[in-house]
Amino acid sequence: MASADLSKELECPVCLSSYTDPVNLRCGHNFCRGCIDRVLDTQEESGVYSCPECRDAYKARPALQRNIALRKIAEHFLSTQPEQEETGVCCTYCIHSAVPADMSCLLCDASLCDNHLRVHSKAPEHVLCVPNTPLENRKCSVHKRILEYYCTEDAACICVSCRLDGEHWGHQVEMLDEASEKKKKKLRNDLPKLMAETEEAEKRVQSLEECRRIAKEKANCESERVTALFRHIRRQLDDLEKRVLSDIIRQAEQVSQSYNDIIQQLEIKKEELSRKMHDKKIALWVDKSQNRKETPERFEYSQDKHPST
């Protein structure tokens, strides 16, 4: 399990095989030198370079840095793996040891190494093919016969029994190799369109990211402007509050001083009226005394009895 995990980590994201002369970009992702060179050559037509893994964009063709440590790890890992892991198909006749198969015979239903291939029949009915997958995957799961046809109606690979007396009887079928070539041709024709759509999508993403950056910067500037505006308004309100309170206090002091002046004047007038009243009382007493013909002693007695206030 650990070996499988390490093998996955040592795969190039482009070719999905173990690294060959690994190099890395500025973003840190690693690729085979040949793989990333082909990708950059394709991007050179549009003038927009980006990392195939994270889409990190570059204004010019990025420089490639050799990853010597990763190269040594990949070489050491491959040197410790059994040879049959390259294809996963071993020779059928090498029963004492696992020997990688060079070819597979569809008629014999067997895979052969180089030694057994030399003595194998060269007759035309012995169809040989590259052992990319185990022969079990090339057989019909129902009839256990080699898959030779492709049913276009059900989009399935079938054998001759499926075509003649199976569930695909009467369906439109093609030879498997012919259908494979048509599929490959269609994929090759669709590839430029998909690449153009991918580049267009990348340009659209970059444009949207630029719009988002501009909108964010604009929002930040607007926020700073509004914050400064309200700070200025608050400062003006504080100053206005201080001026209004100061005016109120000043006016209150002025009114209070006016009342004090009036009260002081009234107090003076009150004292003057009191003196006048006192003088009037004395004059009345004197007049009464004269009318009664009182003696001076009597007047003095009355004066002592009613002293002035």
C-alpha positions in Angstrom: 0.0 0.0 0.0 2.9 2.4 0.9 4.5 1.5 -2.4 1.3 2.3 -4.3 1.0 5.6 -2.5 4.6 6.5 -3.3 4.1 5.5 -6.9 1.1 7.9 -7.1 3.2 10.7 -5.7 5.9 10.1 -8.3 3.5 10.4 -11.3 3.8 13.4 -13.7 0.3 15.2 -13.8 0.6 15.4 -17.6 1.6 11.9 -18.7 0.6 10.1 -15.5 3.8 8.1 -15.6 6.8 8.2 -13.4 8.9 11.4 -13.6 11.5 11.6 -16.3 14.0 14.4 -15.8 11.6 16.2 -13.4 11.5 20.0 -13.4 9.3 22.4 -11.4 7.7 25.8 -12.0 7.6 28.8 -9.7 4.4 27.6 -8.1 6.2 24.4 -7.0 4.5 21.8 -9.1 6.7 19.2 -10.8 6.5 17.8 -14.4 8.6 15.8 -16.8 10.7 18.2 -18.8 9.3 16.9 -22.1 5.7 17.0 -20.9 5.8 20.6 -19.6 7.8 21.7 -22.7 5.0 20.4 -25.0 2.4 22.1 -22.8 4.2 25.4 -23.0 4.7 25.1 -26.7 0.9 24.7 -27.1 0.3 27.8 -24.9 2.9 29.8 -26.8 0.4 30.4 -29.7 -2.0 32.3 -27.3 0.8 34.0 -25.4 -0.7 33.0 -22.1 1.3 30.6 -20.0 0.0 28.8 -17.0 0.7 25.8 -14.8 -1.4 22.7 -15.9 -1.9 21.8 -12.2 -2.9 25.0 -10.4 -3.5 27.4 -13.4 -1.0 29.9 -12.0 -0.5 32.4 -14.8 2.9 33.7 -16.1 3.4 36.8 -18.3 6.3 35.1 -20.1 7.4 31.5 -20.7 8.4 30.4 -17.2 11.9 29.1 -16.5 12.2 25.4 -15.6 14.2 24.4 -12.5 15.6 20.8 -12.4 14.4 18.9 -9.3 17.5 16.7 -8.7 16.2 15.3 -5.4 12.9 14.2 -7.0 14.8 12.7 -9.9 16.9 10.6 -7.6 13.9 9.5 -5.6 12.0 8.4 -8.8 15.0 6.5 -10.2 15.6 4.8 -6.9 11.9 3.8 -6.6 11.7 2.4 -10.1 14.9 0.4 -9.6 13.4 -1.3 -6.6 10.1 -2.3 -8.3 9.6 -5.6 -10.1 9.8 -5.4 -13.9 6.3 -6.9 -14.4 4.8 -3.8 -12.8 5.5 -1.9 -16.1 2.7 -3.6 -17.9 1.0 -5.8 -15.2 0.9 -8.8 -17.6 3.2 -11.7 -17.2 4.1 -14.6 -19.4 1.6 -17.4 -19.2 4.2 -20.2 -19.6 6.8 -18.9 -17.1 5.3 -20.6 -14.1 8.4 -20.6 -11.9 8.9 -16.8 -12.0 7.0 -13.7 -13.0 8.4 -12.7 -16.4 6.9 -9.7 -18.2 5.0 -10.6 -21.4 6.1 -9.0 -24.7 3.0 -10.0 -26.7 -0.4 -11.7 -26.2 -2.0 -14.2 -28.6 -5.7 -13.8 -28.9 -6.2 -17.3 -30.4 -4.2 -19.1 -27.7 -5.5 -16.9 -25.0 -2.0 -16.6 -23.6 0.7 -14.0 -23.0 4.2 -14.7 -24.0 7.7 -13.5 -23.0 10.4 -13.0 -25.6 11.7 -16.6 -25.3 8.2 -18.2 -25.7 7.3 -15.8 -28.5 10.2 -17.1 -30.6 8.7 -20.6 -30.6 5.1 -19.5 -31.0 3.2 -20.3 -34.1 3.5 -17.7 -36.9 0.1 -18.7 -38.5 -2.3 -15.8 -39.4 -5.0 -17.1 -37.1 -2.6 -16.5 -34.1 -3.3 -12.8 -33.7 -0.7 -11.1 -31.6 -1.2 -7.8 -29.7 0.6 -5.7 -27.2 -0.3 -6.9 -23.6 -1.6 -3.6 -22.3 -4.3 -5.3 -20.2 -4.8 -8.9 -19.0 -6.5 -11.2 -21.5 -9.4 -11.6 -19.1 -10.4 -8.0 -19.8 -10.5 -8.8 -23.6 -13.0 -11.5 -23.2 -16.8 -11.4 -23.1 -18.1 -11.8 -19.5 -21.0 -14.0 -20.8 -19.5 -16.2 -23.5 -15.8 -16.0 -22.5 -14.8 -15.3 -26.1 -12.5 -12.6 -27.4 -14.2 -9.2 -27.9 -14.1 -8.5 -31.6 -17.1 -6.1 -32.3 -18.5 -2.8 -31.0 -22.3 -2.4 -30.8 -23.1 1.1 -31.7 -26.6 0.9 -30.4 -25.6 -0.2 -26.9 -22.1 1.4 -27.0 -20.6 -1.9 -25.8 -17.8 -4.3 -26.9 -19.2 -7.7 -27.8 -18.0 -11.1 -29.0 -19.2 -13.0 -32.1 -21.7 -15.0 -30.0 -23.2 -11.8 -28.6 -23.7 -10.7 -32.2 -25.1 -13.9 -33.7 -27.3 -15.3 -30.9 -27.0 -13.0 -27.9 -28.7 -9.9 -26.7 -27.0 -7.8 -29.4 -28.5 -9.9 -32.3 -29.6 -7.6 -35.2 -27.9 -4.5 -33.8 -25.6 -2.3 -35.8 -22.0 -3.4 -35.1 -18.5 -2.5 -36.2 -15.2 -4.2 -36.0 -13.5 -3.3 -32.7 -10.4 -1.9 -34.4 -12.5 0.1 -36.8 -14.7 1.5 -34.0 -11.5 2.3 -32.0 -10.0 4.2 -34.9 -13.3 6.2 -35.4 -13.3 7.0 -31.7 -9.7 8.2 -31.8 -10.3 10.3 -34.9 -13.3 11.9 -33.2 -11.2 12.6 -30.1 -8.4 14.1 -32.2 -11.0 16.3 -34.0 -12.5 17.3 -30.7 -9.2 18.0 -29.0 -8.5 21.4 -30.7 -12.0 22.6 -29.9 -11.6 21.5 -26.3 -8.2 23.1 -26.1 -9.7 26.3 -27.5 -12.6 26.2 -25.1 -10.2 25.5 -22.3 -8.0 28.5 -23.2 -11.1 30.7 -23.6 -12.3 29.5 -20.2 -8.8 30.3 -18.7 -8.9 33.8 -20.3 -12.4 34.3 -18.9 -11.3 33.2 -15.4 -8.4 35.5 -15.6 -10.6 38.4 -16.8 -13.1 37.7 -13.9 -10.3 37.5 -11.4 -9.0 40.9 -12.7 -12.5 42.3 -12.4 -12.8 40.9 -8.9 -9.5 42.5 -7.9 -10.5 45.8 -9.4 -13.9 45.6 -7.6 -12.2 44.8 -4.3 -9.7 47.7 -4.7 -12.6 50.0 -5.6 -14.6 48.8 -2.5 -11.6 49.3 -0.3 -11.1 52.9 -1.6 -14.8 53.6 -1.2 -14.7 52.3 2.3 -11.7 54.5 3.2 -13.5 57.5 1.6 -16.7 56.9 3.6 -14.8 56.3 6.8 -12.9 59.6 6.3 -16.1 61.4 5.5 -17.9 60.2 8.6 -14.9 60.9 10.7 -14.9 64.5 9.4 -18.7 64.8 10.0 -18.3 63.5 13.6 -15.5 66.0 14.2 -17.7 68.8 12.8 -20.6 67.7 15.0 -18.3 67.6 18.0 -17.1 71.1 17.3 -20.7 72.3 16.7 -21.9 70.8 19.9 -19.1 72.5 21.8 -20.0 75.9 20.2 -23.7 75.5 20.9 -23.1 74.5 24.5 -20.7 77.4 24.9 -23.3 79.8 23.5 -26.0 78.5 25.8 -23.8 78.9 28.8 -22.8 82.4 27.7 -26.4 83.4 27.1 -27.4 81.9 30.5 -24.7 83.9 32.2 -25.8 87.1 30.4 -29.4 86.6 31.4 -28.3 85.8 34.9 -26.2 89.0 35.0 -29.2 91.0 33.7 -31.4 89.6 36.5 -28.7 90.4 39.0 -28.4 94.0 37.8 -32.2 94.4 38.0 -32.4 92.8 41.4 -29.6 95.1 42.6 -31.4 98.1 41.3 -34.6 97.0 42.9 -32.8 96.5 46.2 -31.4 100.0 46.0 -34.9 101.3 45.2 -36.3 99.3 48.0 -33.8 100.9 50.4 -34.7 104.3 49.1 -38.4 103.7 49.5 -37.8 102.4 53.1 -35.9 105.7 54.0 -38.7 107.7 52.4 -41.3 105.8 54.4 -39.3 106.4 57.5 -39.1 110.1 56.8 -42.8 110.2 56.2 -43.5 108.5 59.5 -41.4 111.0 61.3 -43.1 113.9 59.5 -46.5 112.4 60.5 -45.5 112.1 64.1 -44.3 115.6 64.1 -47.5 116.9 62.6 -49.6 115.0 65.1 -47.6 116.4 67.9 -48.2 119.9 66.7 -51.9 119.4 66.3 -52.2 118.1 69.9 -50.0 120.9 71.2 -47.8 118.4 72.9 -44.8 119.6 74.8 -41.3 119.0 73.7 -41.0 116.5 76.5 -44.0 114.7 75.2 -42.6 114.7 71.7 -39.4 113.3 73.0 -41.3 110.7 74.9 -43.1 109.8 71.8 -39.9 109.7 69.8 -38.4 107.5 72.4 -41.4 105.3 72.4 -41.5 105.0 68.6 -37.9 104.9 67.5 -37.0 105.1 63.9 -36.3 101.8 62.1 
